[in-house]
Amino acid sequence: MFWAAGLLVLLAGVAAFFYFDGEVMTLVRVLGLLASVVVAGIIVGQTPRGREMFGFVREADVERRKVVWPTRQETLQTTLVVLVITVIVAIMLFIMDSIFGWVVRRLIGAAGGS
């Protein structure tokens, strides 16, 4: 029942956002839509599955905070290594493709000329 009520509140917010298009300032429409999302979240949060979902989100945020993010220098160095390796592999593939193409052209040319 709470899920249906939350969905109705959310749908009403979306419908109002589009219904008042052109008549009401965009900022007011966006704030109304955000308010409907918050109210729908509060309603859904009253259910066991809703509490479980919000608990999962809190746990995910705790885990996100534990992540050690790379420094700017580490990010730039890693990006440079990836770019250099990509260029090297592209050159190797070009050379291999050229050699295989040359071999196939020679084989077909030799067979076709007989």
Buried (B, 14 or more C-beta within 10 A) or exposed (E): EBBEBBEEBBEBBEEBBEEBEEEEEEEEBEEBBEEBBEBBBEBBBEBEEBEEBEEEEEEEEEEEEEEEEEEEEEEEEEEEEEEEEEEEEEEEEEEEEEEEEEEEEEEEEEEEEE
